[in-house]
Amino acid sequence: MTAQVDEDVPPSTKLKATCRTEACQMNGEPITGTYFANAEPPTYRGWCGECDRPITDLVPV
Ligand SMILES: [Zn+2]
């Protein structure tokens, strides 16, 4: 049994995530981290550790 690898999507990539939740301490603070690709879109998912909400502002570094 061989694992199917999607050549178009790297298994992990560095992204800059910026929380956009007002009232969150990390609002507007970009955090760079390594993100792993998911099988279904959205491929990369960020989660704010401060306000516990999904981060939609993800940009490649
Ligand atoms: Zn936040």
PDB file of the backbone (N, CA, C, O) and the ligand in Angstrom, with CONECT records:
HET     ZN  A 101       1
ATOM      1  N   MET A   1       0.852  -1.202   0.000  1.00  0.00           N
ATOM      2  CA  MET A   1       0.000   0.000   0.000  1.00  0.00           C
ATOM      3  C   MET A   1       0.881   1.244   0.000  1.00  0.00           C
ATOM      4  O   MET A   1       1.722   1.427   0.880  1.00  0.00           O
ATOM      5  N   THR A   2       0.677   2.080  -0.987  1.00  0.00           N
ATOM      6  CA  THR A   2       1.493   3.295  -1.064  1.00  0.00           C
ATOM      7  C   THR A   2       0.631   4.519  -0.816  1.00  0.00           C
ATOM      8  O   THR A   2      -0.513   4.607  -1.263  1.00  0.00           O
ATOM      9  N   ALA A   3       1.201   5.436  -0.109  1.00  0.00           N
ATOM     10  CA  ALA A   3       0.471   6.672   0.201  1.00  0.00           C
ATOM     11  C   ALA A   3       0.436   7.565  -1.026  1.00  0.00           C
ATOM     12  O   ALA A   3       1.422   7.699  -1.750  1.00  0.00           O
ATOM     13  N   GLN A   4      -0.721   8.171  -1.243  1.00  0.00           N
ATOM     14  CA  GLN A   4      -0.863   9.098  -2.363  1.00  0.00           C
ATOM     15  C   GLN A   4      -0.338  10.466  -1.947  1.00  0.00           C
ATOM     16  O   GLN A   4      -0.773  11.050  -0.954  1.00  0.00           O
ATOM     17  N   VAL A   5       0.602  10.952  -2.730  1.00  0.00           N
ATOM     18  CA  VAL A   5       1.163  12.271  -2.417  1.00  0.00           C
ATOM     19  C   VAL A   5       0.753  13.252  -3.508  1.00  0.00           C
ATOM     20  O   VAL A   5       0.989  13.037  -4.696  1.00  0.00           O
ATOM     21  N   ASP A   6       0.135  14.330  -3.060  1.00  0.00           N
ATOM     22  CA  ASP A   6      -0.237  15.388  -3.999  1.00  0.00           C
ATOM     23  C   ASP A   6       0.983  16.255  -4.272  1.00  0.00           C
ATOM     24  O   ASP A   6       1.473  16.951  -3.383  1.00  0.00           O
ATOM     25  N   GLU A   7       1.461  16.207  -5.487  1.00  0.00           N
ATOM     26  CA  GLU A   7       2.685  16.935  -5.819  1.00  0.00           C
ATOM     27  C   GLU A   7       2.501  18.443  -5.772  1.00  0.00           C
ATOM     28  O   GLU A   7       3.464  19.186  -5.586  1.00  0.00           O
ATOM     29  N   ASP A   8       1.278  18.889  -5.939  1.00  0.00           N
ATOM     30  CA  ASP A   8       1.040  20.327  -5.997  1.00  0.00           C
ATOM     31  C   ASP A   8       1.119  20.987  -4.626  1.00  0.00           C
ATOM     32  O   ASP A   8       1.431  22.172  -4.513  1.00  0.00           O
ATOM     33  N   VAL A   9       0.835  20.216  -3.596  1.00  0.00           N
ATOM     34  CA  VAL A   9       0.782  20.800  -2.254  1.00  0.00           C
ATOM     35  C   VAL A   9       1.919  20.254  -1.407  1.00  0.00           C
ATOM     36  O   VAL A   9       1.983  19.051  -1.150  1.00  0.00           O
ATOM     37  N   PRO A  10       2.811  21.126  -0.974  1.00  0.00           N
ATOM     38  CA  PRO A  10       3.865  20.648  -0.092  1.00  0.00           C
ATOM     39  C   PRO A  10       3.265  20.182   1.234  1.00  0.00           C
ATOM     40  O   PRO A  10       2.289  20.762   1.710  1.00  0.00           O
ATOM     41  N   PRO A  11       3.846  19.133   1.832  1.00  0.00           N
ATOM     42  CA  PRO A  11       3.275  18.600   3.075  1.00  0.00           C
ATOM     43  C   PRO A  11       3.290  19.622   4.196  1.00  0.00           C
ATOM     44  O   PRO A  11       2.425  19.614   5.071  1.00  0.00           O
ATOM     45  N   SER A  12       4.261  20.482   4.160  1.00  0.00           N
ATOM     46  CA  SER A  12       4.284  21.537   5.169  1.00  0.00           C
ATOM     47  C   SER A  12       4.934  22.775   4.580  1.00  0.00           C
ATOM     48  O   SER A  12       5.790  22.686   3.700  1.00  0.00           O
ATOM     49  N   THR A  13       4.521  23.921   5.072  1.00  0.00           N
ATOM     50  CA  THR A  13       5.084  25.163   4.566  1.00  0.00           C
ATOM     51  C   THR A  13       5.067  26.197   5.666  1.00  0.00           C
ATOM     52  O   THR A  13       4.324  26.089   6.642  1.00  0.00           O
ATOM     53  N   LYS A  14       5.904  27.205   5.484  1.00  0.00           N
ATOM     54  CA  LYS A  14       5.933  28.271   6.480  1.00  0.00           C
ATOM     55  C   LYS A  14       4.949  29.355   6.078  1.00  0.00           C
ATOM     56  O   LYS A  14       4.980  29.858   4.955  1.00  0.00           O
ATOM     57  N   LEU A  15       4.086  29.701   7.002  1.00  0.00           N
ATOM     58  CA  LEU A  15       3.086  30.724   6.746  1.00  0.00           C
ATOM     59  C   LEU A  15       3.110  31.758   7.859  1.00  0.00           C
ATOM     60  O   LEU A  15       3.466  31.484   9.005  1.00  0.00           O
ATOM     61  N   LYS A  16       2.715  32.954   7.463  1.00  0.00           N
ATOM     62  CA  LYS A  16       2.575  34.028   8.437  1.00  0.00           C
ATOM     63  C   LYS A  16       1.085  34.185   8.720  1.00  0.00           C
ATOM     64  O   LYS A  16       0.307  34.532   7.832  1.00  0.00           O
ATOM     65  N   ALA A  17       0.706  33.930   9.940  1.00  0.00           N
ATOM     66  CA  ALA A  17      -0.704  33.996  10.332  1.00  0.00           C
ATOM     67  C   ALA A  17      -0.944  35.250  11.162  1.00  0.00           C
ATOM     68  O   ALA A  17      -0.214  35.553  12.105  1.00  0.00           O
ATOM     69  N   THR A  18      -1.993  35.966  10.776  1.00  0.00           N
ATOM     70  CA  THR A  18      -2.322  37.176  11.518  1.00  0.00           C
ATOM     71  C   THR A  18      -3.761  37.098  12.001  1.00  0.00           C
ATOM     72  O   THR A  18      -4.685  36.992  11.195  1.00  0.00           O
ATOM     73  N   CYS A  19      -3.950  37.149  13.298  1.00  0.00           N
ATOM     74  CA  CYS A  19      -5.296  37.130  13.867  1.00  0.00           C
ATOM     75  C   CYS A  19      -5.968  38.473  13.600  1.00  0.00           C
ATOM     76  O   CYS A  19      -5.365  39.532  13.774  1.00  0.00           O
ATOM     77  N   ARG A  20      -7.218  38.408  13.177  1.00  0.00           N
ATOM     78  CA  ARG A  20      -7.957  39.637  12.864  1.00  0.00           C
ATOM     79  C   ARG A  20      -9.156  39.821  13.788  1.00  0.00           C
ATOM     80  O   ARG A  20     -10.091  40.551  13.460  1.00  0.00           O
ATOM     81  N   THR A  21      -9.128  39.176  14.915  1.00  0.00           N
ATOM     82  CA  THR A  21     -10.222  39.313  15.863  1.00  0.00           C
ATOM     83  C   THR A  21     -10.009  40.561  16.710  1.00  0.00           C
ATOM     84  O   THR A  21      -9.007  40.702  17.411  1.00  0.00           O
ATOM     85  N   GLU A  22     -10.974  41.452  16.621  1.00  0.00           N
ATOM     86  CA  GLU A  22     -10.883  42.630  17.475  1.00  0.00           C
ATOM     87  C   GLU A  22     -10.952  42.177  18.926  1.00  0.00           C
ATOM     88  O   GLU A  22     -11.586  41.168  19.232  1.00  0.00           O
ATOM     89  N   ALA A  23     -10.326  42.891  19.789  1.00  0.00           N
ATOM     90  CA  ALA A  23     -10.291  42.552  21.209  1.00  0.00           C
ATOM     91  C   ALA A  23      -9.300  41.440  21.518  1.00  0.00           C
ATOM     92  O   ALA A  23      -9.039  41.152  22.685  1.00  0.00           O
ATOM     93  N   CYS A  24      -8.748  40.814  20.487  1.00  0.00           N
ATOM     94  CA  CYS A  24      -7.724  39.798  20.736  1.00  0.00           C
ATOM     95  C   CYS A  24      -6.384  40.494  20.897  1.00  0.00           C
ATOM     96  O   CYS A  24      -6.063  41.429  20.164  1.00  0.00           O
ATOM     97  N   GLN A  25      -5.614  40.028  21.859  1.00  0.00           N
ATOM     98  CA  GLN A  25      -4.298  40.629  22.113  1.00  0.00           C
ATOM     99  C   GLN A  25      -3.373  40.479  20.915  1.00  0.00           C
ATOM    100  O   GLN A  25      -2.478  41.299  20.709  1.00  0.00           O
ATOM    101  N   MET A  26      -3.589  39.426  20.122  1.00  0.00           N
ATOM    102  CA  MET A  26      -2.715  39.159  18.987  1.00  0.00           C
ATOM    103  C   MET A  26      -3.247  39.758  17.685  1.00  0.00           C
ATOM    104  O   MET A  26      -2.688  39.513  16.616  1.00  0.00           O
ATOM    105  N   ASN A  27      -4.318  40.538  17.770  1.00  0.00           N
ATOM    106  CA  ASN A  27      -4.896  41.166  16.586  1.00  0.00           C
ATOM    107  C   ASN A  27      -3.847  41.990  15.853  1.00  0.00           C
ATOM    108  O   ASN A  27      -3.269  42.920  16.415  1.00  0.00           O
ATOM    109  N   GLY A  28      -3.606  41.637  14.589  1.00  0.00           N
ATOM    110  CA  GLY A  28      -2.647  42.368  13.765  1.00  0.00           C
ATOM    111  C   GLY A  28      -1.201  41.964  13.990  1.00  0.00           C
ATOM    112  O   GLY A  28      -0.306  42.495  13.332  1.00  0.00           O
ATOM    113  N   GLU A  29      -0.953  41.037  14.905  1.00  0.00           N
ATOM    114  CA  GLU A  29       0.405  40.552  15.165  1.00  0.00           C
ATOM    115  C   GLU A  29       0.678  39.326  14.319  1.00  0.00           C
ATOM    116  O   GLU A  29       0.117  38.265  14.592  1.00  0.00           O
ATOM    117  N   PRO A  30       1.516  39.430  13.304  1.00  0.00           N
ATOM    118  CA  PRO A  30       1.794  38.234  12.499  1.00  0.00           C
ATOM    119  C   PRO A  30       2.652  37.230  13.258  1.00  0.00           C
ATOM    120  O   PRO A  30       3.628  37.594  13.914  1.00  0.00           O
ATOM    121  N   ILE A  31       2.275  35.975  13.155  1.00  0.00           N
ATOM    122  CA  ILE A  31       3.034  34.891  13.781  1.00  0.00           C
ATOM    123  C   ILE A  31       3.435  33.918  12.683  1.00  0.00           C
ATOM    124  O   ILE A  31       2.583  33.390  11.968  1.00  0.00           O
ATOM    125  N   THR A  32       4.738  33.683  12.555  1.00  0.00           N
ATOM    126  CA  THR A  32       5.224  32.747  11.545  1.00  0.00           C
ATOM    127  C   THR A  32       5.320  31.356  12.143  1.00  0.00           C
ATOM    128  O   THR A  32       5.857  31.159  13.233  1.00  0.00           O
ATOM    129  N   GLY A  33       4.791  30.407  11.406  1.00  0.00           N
ATOM    130  CA  GLY A  33       4.848  29.036  11.883  1.00  0.00           C
ATOM    131  C   GLY A  33       4.809  28.063  10.730  1.00  0.00           C
ATOM    132  O   GLY A  33       4.576  28.445   9.583  1.00  0.00           O
ATOM    133  N   THR A  34       5.037  26.809  11.041  1.00  0.00           N
ATOM    134  CA  THR A  34       4.985  25.755  10.038  1.00  0.00           C
ATOM    135  C   THR A  34       3.589  25.141  10.027  1.00  0.00           C
ATOM    136  O   THR A  34       3.062  24.745  11.066  1.00  0.00           O
ATOM    137  N   TYR A  35       3.002  25.070   8.834  1.00  0.00           N
ATOM    138  CA  TYR A  35       1.649  24.543   8.695  1.00  0.00           C
ATOM    139  C   TYR A  35       1.659  23.304   7.814  1.00  0.00           C
ATOM    140  O   TYR A  35       2.390  23.227   6.826  1.00  0.00           O
ATOM    141  N   PHE A  36       0.844  22.351   8.188  1.00  0.00           N
ATOM    142  CA  PHE A  36       0.774  21.099   7.445  1.00  0.00           C
ATOM    143  C   PHE A  36      -0.479  21.085   6.588  1.00  0.00           C
ATOM    144  O   PHE A  36      -1.548  21.524   7.012  1.00  0.00           O
ATOM    145  N   ALA A  37      -0.329  20.577   5.383  1.00  0.00           N
ATOM    146  CA  ALA A  37      -1.431  20.569   4.429  1.00  0.00           C
ATOM    147  C   ALA A  37      -2.506  19.571   4.849  1.00  0.00           C
ATOM    148  O   ALA A  37      -2.203  18.469   5.307  1.00  0.00           O
ATOM    149  N   ASN A  38      -3.740  19.966   4.688  1.00  0.00           N
ATOM    150  CA  ASN A  38      -4.872  19.083   4.930  1.00  0.00           C
ATOM    151  C   ASN A  38      -5.332  18.473   3.615  1.00  0.00           C
ATOM    152  O   ASN A  38      -5.077  19.013   2.539  1.00  0.00           O
ATOM    153  N   ALA A  39      -6.000  17.362   3.718  1.00  0.00           N
ATOM    154  CA  ALA A  39      -6.475  16.670   2.517  1.00  0.00           C
ATOM    155  C   ALA A  39      -7.570  17.471   1.823  1.00  0.00           C
ATOM    156  O   ALA A  39      -7.634  17.498   0.594  1.00  0.00           O
ATOM    157  N   GLU A  40      -8.426  18.120   2.598  1.00  0.00           N
ATOM    158  CA  GLU A  40      -9.502  18.918   2.017  1.00  0.00           C
ATOM    159  C   GLU A  40      -9.228  20.401   2.249  1.00  0.00           C
ATOM    160  O   GLU A  40      -8.592  20.775   3.235  1.00  0.00           O
ATOM    161  N   PRO A  41      -9.713  21.242   1.334  1.00  0.00           N
ATOM    162  CA  PRO A  41      -9.548  22.671   1.537  1.00  0.00           C
ATOM    163  C   PRO A  41     -10.362  23.170   2.727  1.00  0.00           C
ATOM    164  O   PRO A  41     -11.384  22.554   3.031  1.00  0.00           O
ATOM    165  N   PRO A  42      -9.990  24.219   3.405  1.00  0.00           N
ATOM    166  CA  PRO A  42      -8.752  24.958   3.136  1.00  0.00           C
ATOM    167  C   PRO A  42      -7.520  24.135   3.474  1.00  0.00           C
ATOM    168  O   PRO A  42      -7.456  23.471   4.508  1.00  0.00           O
ATOM    169  N   THR A  43      -6.540  24.195   2.573  1.00  0.00           N
ATOM    170  CA  THR A  43      -5.361  23.350   2.716  1.00  0.00           C
ATOM    171  C   THR A  43      -4.618  23.628   4.015  1.00  0.00           C
ATOM    172  O   THR A  43      -4.191  22.713   4.720  1.00  0.00           O
ATOM    173  N   TYR A  44      -4.478  24.901   4.309  1.00  0.00           N
ATOM    174  CA  TYR A  44      -3.777  25.273   5.535  1.00  0.00           C
ATOM    175  C   TYR A  44      -4.747  25.985   6.470  1.00  0.00           C
ATOM    176  O   TYR A  44      -5.495  26.873   6.061  1.00  0.00           O
ATOM    177  N   ARG A  45      -4.717  25.580   7.716  1.00  0.00           N
ATOM    178  CA  ARG A  45      -5.630  26.148   8.700  1.00  0.00           C
ATOM    179  C   ARG A  45      -4.848  26.690   9.884  1.00  0.00           C
ATOM    180  O   ARG A  45      -4.024  26.003  10.487  1.00  0.00           O
ATOM    181  N   GLY A  46      -5.133  27.932  10.188  1.00  0.00           N
ATOM    182  CA  GLY A  46      -4.492  28.543  11.346  1.00  0.00           C
ATOM    183  C   GLY A  46      -5.490  28.692  12.475  1.00  0.00           C
ATOM    184  O   GLY A  46      -6.694  28.828  12.259  1.00  0.00           O
ATOM    185  N   TRP A  47      -4.963  28.662  13.672  1.00  0.00           N
ATOM    186  CA  TRP A  47      -5.815  28.793  14.845  1.00  0.00           C
ATOM    187  C   TRP A  47      -5.093  29.710  15.814  1.00  0.00           C
ATOM    188  O   TRP A  47      -3.922  29.505  16.134  1.00  0.00           O
ATOM    189  N   CYS A  48      -5.804  30.719  16.273  1.00  0.00           N
ATOM    190  CA  CYS A  48      -5.184  31.659  17.202  1.00  0.00           C
ATOM    191  C   CYS A  48      -5.158  31.055  18.606  1.00  0.00           C
ATOM    192  O   CYS A  48      -6.189  30.644  19.139  1.00  0.00           O
ATOM    193  N   GLY A  49      -3.970  31.011  19.189  1.00  0.00           N
ATOM    194  CA  GLY A  49      -3.835  30.459  20.529  1.00  0.00           C
ATOM    195  C   GLY A  49      -4.304  31.426  21.599  1.00  0.00           C
ATOM    196  O   GLY A  49      -4.470  31.061  22.762  1.00  0.00           O
ATOM    197  N   GLU A  50      -4.514  32.668  21.184  1.00  0.00           N
ATOM    198  CA  GLU A  50      -4.894  33.690  22.155  1.00  0.00           C
ATOM    199  C   GLU A  50      -6.415  33.765  22.313  1.00  0.00           C
ATOM    200  O   GLU A  50      -6.930  33.700  23.429  1.00  0.00           O
ATOM    201  N   CYS A  51      -7.135  33.903  21.187  1.00  0.00           N
ATOM    202  CA  CYS A  51      -8.590  34.046  21.265  1.00  0.00           C
ATOM    203  C   CYS A  51      -9.313  32.763  20.856  1.00  0.00           C
ATOM    204  O   CYS A  51     -10.541  32.693  20.906  1.00  0.00           O
ATOM    205  N   ASP A  52      -8.540  31.741  20.448  1.00  0.00           N
ATOM    206  CA  ASP A  52      -9.130  30.446  20.133  1.00  0.00           C
ATOM    207  C   ASP A  52     -10.084  30.497  18.946  1.00  0.00           C
ATOM    208  O   ASP A  52     -11.117  29.827  18.939  1.00  0.00           O
ATOM    209  N   ARG A  53      -9.731  31.298  17.944  1.00  0.00           N
ATOM    210  CA  ARG A  53     -10.546  31.401  16.735  1.00  0.00           C
ATOM    211  C   ARG A  53      -9.696  31.073  15.520  1.00  0.00           C
ATOM    212  O   ARG A  53      -8.474  31.218  15.553  1.00  0.00           O
ATOM    213  N   PRO A  54     -10.352  30.624  14.433  1.00  0.00           N
ATOM    214  CA  PRO A  54      -9.573  30.336  13.226  1.00  0.00           C
ATOM    215  C   PRO A  54      -8.973  31.596  12.638  1.00  0.00           C
ATOM    216  O   PRO A  54      -9.582  32.665  12.671  1.00  0.00           O
ATOM    217  N   ILE A  55      -7.776  31.459  12.101  1.00  0.00           N
ATOM    218  CA  ILE A  55      -7.109  32.581  11.443  1.00  0.00           C
ATOM    219  C   ILE A  55      -7.253  32.397   9.945  1.00  0.00           C
ATOM    220  O   ILE A  55      -6.809  31.395   9.385  1.00  0.00           O
ATOM    221  N   THR A  56      -7.874  33.369   9.304  1.00  0.00           N
ATOM    222  CA  THR A  56      -8.077  33.276   7.855  1.00  0.00           C
ATOM    223  C   THR A  56      -6.977  34.007   7.088  1.00  0.00           C
ATOM    224  O   THR A  56      -6.800  33.801   5.888  1.00  0.00           O
ATOM    225  N   ASP A  57      -6.243  34.859   7.798  1.00  0.00           N
ATOM    226  CA  ASP A  57      -5.176  35.632   7.154  1.00  0.00           C
ATOM    227  C   ASP A  57      -3.867  34.857   7.231  1.00  0.00           C
ATOM    228  O   ASP A  57      -3.078  35.023   8.162  1.00  0.00           O
ATOM    229  N   LEU A  58      -3.655  34.004   6.226  1.00  0.00           N
ATOM    230  CA  LEU A  58      -2.444  33.195   6.148  1.00  0.00           C
ATOM    231  C   LEU A  58      -1.715  33.520   4.857  1.00  0.00           C
ATOM    232  O   LEU A  58      -2.283  33.387   3.773  1.00  0.00           O
ATOM    233  N   VAL A  59      -0.477  33.941   4.959  1.00  0.00           N
ATOM    234  CA  VAL A  59       0.298  34.251   3.752  1.00  0.00           C
ATOM    235  C   VAL A  59       1.624  33.513   3.803  1.00  0.00           C
ATOM    236  O   VAL A  59       2.237  33.393   4.863  1.00  0.00           O
ATOM    237  N   PRO A  60       2.068  33.013   2.640  1.00  0.00           N
ATOM    238  CA  PRO A  60       3.372  32.325   2.602  1.00  0.00           C
ATOM    239  C   PRO A  60       4.510  33.276   2.974  1.00  0.00           C
ATOM    240  O   PRO A  60       4.475  34.458   2.630  1.00  0.00           O
ATOM    241  N   VAL A  61       5.501  32.764   3.667  1.00  0.00           N
ATOM    242  CA  VAL A  61       6.651  33.581   4.074  1.00  0.00           C
ATOM    243  C   VAL A  61       7.671  33.607   2.941  1.00  0.00           C
ATOM    244  O   VAL A  61       8.720  34.239   3.069  1.00  0.00           O
TER     245      VAL A  61
HETATM  246 ZN    ZN A 101      -6.697  35.947  18.204  1.00  0.00          ZN2+
END
